[in-house]
Structures are given as C-alpha cells and as structure tokens.
Amino acid sequence: MTHKEPNLETDEEIEDEIFKNLPSTLGAHSAPIIPITRTEILEVNGAVIKLLTLRLKGKRFRPQAGDVTRLGYIRALIQALQSYNEILKTGEIDEIEKKIDYLEQR
C-alpha cells in the first residue's frame, strides 16, 4: 500500500482544512456577536498565508477554476481585518487617553 503525497497545487481539502480551525468567534452562524481579538486576526492572517503558501509551493503552478473567486474573497477578508484592526487600535488609544486624563486629574 503506497501513501499518496498530497498535491499542493490542487488539493483543496488541505487548503480548506486551514480555515476549519479558525476561532469560533468568526463563525457565520454564531448568535451573539463577540468582538474579535488581535490574536484571532493574526490567526486568520496566518491561515491565509498558509493557504497561499501551499498553492505556491508546488513545482508548477496550475490555476484552478475557483482561484479568481477565492482570491476575491481573500482580498475582501484582508480588507475587513485591516479595518477591524484599525477600529481596535482606535478604541485602545481612546482607553489610554482616558486613563491618562484620569491620572492627570489625581
């Protein structure tokens, strides 16, 4: 019995497995909206990087039918994560400013 090595150029199961392990707060069907942490944003970015690395690792790159659509969703995801990260950063700066104001008033 021979073990078949995964084809990194076409094996979508491997690619999809990366996204199956994302934080549950990112699930589309979760009832309460729980804020995403910076750690979770990093996990998502890491998953995207792994996905793209897997596709580019092969000896030859062979485009697949869904590549254009998938890349469009990846671009949208990255843009949303960047926006979310900016909102987190702004919120953290506001909290730090409030703490500074409080400390100055003491």
Stockholm file with secondary structure:
# STOCKHOLM 1.0

chainA/1-106         MTHKEPNLETDEEIEDEIFKNLPSTLGAHSAPIIPITRTEILEVNGAVIKLLTLRLKGKRFRPQAGDVTRLGYIRALIQALQSYNEILKTGEIDEIEKKIDYLEQR
#=GR chainA/1-106 SS CCCCCCCTTTCHHHHHHHHHTSCGGGCTTCSSCCCCCHHHHHHHHHHHHHHHHHHHHSSSCCCCTTHHHHHHHHHHHHHHHHHHHHHHHHHHHHHHHHHHHHHHHC
#=GC SS_cons         CCCCCCCTTTCHHHHHHHHHTSCGGGCTTCSSCCCCCHHHHHHHHHHHHHHHHHHHHSSSCCCCTTHHHHHHHHHHHHHHHHHHHHHHHHHHHHHHHHHHHHHHHC
//
